[in-house]
Amino acid sequence: MNPTMRYNRIIVNGSLHGCNQYAVDSTLLFCKKYLEMIEPDEVGEESMSKADVAAERKKQIVEATVSCISKFGYHNFSMQDVARTAGVSKGIIHYYFLNKDDLMMSVLDKVASGIEDYLTTQLSSVTDPKEKLGIFIDVTLGIVKKTKEYYQVNMDFWTQINQKEEVRKIISSHYEQFRLTASSIIKEGVGGSFRDVNPENAAIMILGMLDGISLQWLFDSKTVDLTALSESAKSMVFHYLQK
């Protein structure tokens, strides 16, 4: 049995039968330190630094988790599913992520960052504020259909924001980024295509409307027509902003 698998067996299966707690804790600490030394060689990445290996391994595990959420649903996947999908042992996952909540916050951050990057790419070649805002609305409403797992994970974490400050901060930071994008577009249009409004307040109202539509689609996708509502949302927003 290789060292990684042996570390996994100790953590996950509790194979130190008959040992006192001090012996168990000491052995786990030794295994973790040993894994730190052999992890690059173990995965055939001798030329990579420890930091590079850690970043690549975390990315691999997070992407596998997103895949498992899509396949099995948020509440129905296990760490073993993630390990199998990522092609690593469960011990490796526990080495890089303290627990499932720790892993899920990384998933939340990855998916939200991916959406922000996609939105930035879609807007990069457009100069007209009205066209930009239309793209923002289309992309934001399309998120719920294209990355349904983002909303599923997000909604699950919403229930924890009063108990976990870290969860509140990470969700808040992504909403702040979406508001900043929308308000920046509106600022560009004020004095030109758009009338004089408070860009930050307008961005909050627009996001509130888009979030509400998205949540209703999650609950009743047969009734809520995202394509038609996207056009209606743009019509309402442009009417509100027009001079």
N, C-alpha and C positions, 0 to 999 in steps of 0.2 A: 504494500500500500504506500503510495507516495505521500510526502509530508502534508500536502494540501488536503488530501482526502482524510488523512489521519486527524488533522486539525478539525475538519468538518465533523468527523465521527465523534470527537470529544465534545464539541459544542452542541451538536444537534441531538445526538443519541445518548449523551450522558454515559459514556462507557467506563468511567472511573468508579466502578462499583466497589464498595467497601472502603473508600478513602474518606478521610475527614475533609471538612470544608477548606481548610488551609491548603491541603494537598491538591484539591481540585482547583482552587483559585491560582495556585502557583503554577500548576501544569498548563492551565489555560493561558496564563500570561506568557509562559515560555513558548508555547505554540504560536501565539500571536506574534511575538518578537521574531521567532524563527521564520514565520511566513513572510514578515517584512523583508527579511534578507533574501529569501529564495523566490519571491513572487516574480521578478522579472525573468529569471532563468526558467522558472516553472512554465511560463507561458510562451517561451521562445522569443523573448523580446530583450535580449542581452544589451542591444545597442540603445535602448530607451532608458531615460532616467527614471527614478522612482516616481517623481511627480507626473511624468508622462504616462507611465504604466497605470498609476492610480486614476488619472483623468480618463484614460481610454477604457479602463475596466469599469469605472462608474458609468460612463456613457453607454457601454455595452449592456450593463444591468438595467439601467433606466429605460433604454429602448426596448429591451425584452419585457419589462413591466408594462409599458404602454401597449405592446403587442398582446400581452395576456389580458389586460383590461378590455381591449377591443374584442378579443376572442371569447373570454369567459364571463365578462362583467366584473365590476369593481369588487363585489362582495363574494365572488365565486372562485377567484384565483388564489393559489397558494404560493408560498415561497419556493416550493419544489417545482411548480409550473415555471416560475421565473428562472430558476436555476437550469431547468431543462432547455428552455427557450434560448437562454444566454450561452449555454454550453459550458457552465461552470458548476462548481459544487456549492451547496448551501452554505458551507463554511466561508467561501469567498464573499458571498452576499453579506453575511453577518460581519465579516471583517470590515467591509466598506460602509455598511449602513447599520446603525445601532438597532433599529427595529423597523417594523412595517411603516409606521408613521414617518420615520426619517426618510425612508425610501419614497413614500408617496409625496412628500414635500418636494423632493428632487424631481419626481415625475411632473408634479404641478408646475414647477418652475420651467422644466424643459418644454412642456407642451405650450404654455403661455408664451414663452420666449420665441418658440417656433412660429406661433401665430403673429406675434409682433414683427418678426423678421419677414414673414410672408407679406404682411400688410405694407411694410416699408418698401419691399421690392415692387409691389403693385403700384405704389404711388410715386416711385422714383422718377419715372419718365413723363409724368403728367405735370403741367404747369397751371392749368385753369383751376381755381379754387372750387368752383361748382362741380366740375368733373371729378376732382379729388374727393369731395365730400360724398358724391354718389358712389365712388369706388369704396370708400370707407364703410358706407352703409351696406353695400352688397357683400363685402368681405366679412364684416362683423356678423351679419345675419347668416352668412354661409358657414361660419365657423361651427355652429351647433350641429349642422348636418355632416360636415366633413370631418370634424374631430369631436364626435359625440362624447368620447371618453373624457375630454377636457371638462365639459360641464358636469359630467357624472362625478368626477373627482372633486371638482370645485364645490359642488353642492354638498358633498359629504363633509368637506372641510368647513363649509359655512357654519355647520352646527357646532364647531369647536372654537369659533373665534372668541367667545367669552371666556373660555377656559385656557386657551393657548395663545399667548401673545405673539409667538413666532408665526403661527398660522395666520393670524390677523394681519401681520406685517407683510407677509408674502402675497396674500390676496390683494391687500391695499395697494401694494407697489405696482401690481400689474394693472389694476384699475386706473391708477394714476397715469401710467404710460398711455393707456387708451384715451384718457381724457386729454392728455397733453397733445396727442396726435390730432384729435378732433378740434381742440381749441386753436391749435396752430393753423389748421386749414381755414377755420372761420376768420381768424385774424387776418390772413392773407386776403380774404374776400371783402372784409369791411372797408367801405369807401369805394369799392368797385362793384362786384356782383351782389354783395350783401349790404344790408342796412347796418346802422350802428347798433350793435348789441354787445352784451358782456360775453365774450367768447368762452370763458370758463363755465358760466352758468348754462349757456347754450349747449356746450359739450356734455354737461351732466344730464340735461334733459334728453338729449339725443340718445346717449348711452342707456338711460333709464328705459326709454321706449324700446330700444333694440334688445336689451336684456329681457324685458317683459315678453316680447314676442318670442324670443328664443326659448324661454322657460315654458311658455304655453305650447310650443311645438314639441318640446320634450314630453310633456304630459299627454298631448293629443295630436300627434303628427298627421292623423287622417283628416282632421278638421282644419288645422292651421296650414295654410298654403304660403310657404316662405317666399316663393318667387313673386306671387301677387302682392304680398305684404311688403316686400322689399321696394316694389314700385310705389306703393301707397305711402310708405315711410319717406321715401325721397320726395314725393310730391308735397307731403305735409311740411317737411323740413325746409324745402326750397320756398314754399309759400310763406313760412314764418320768417325766413331770412331775406326775402326779396325786398328791394327798395320800394 
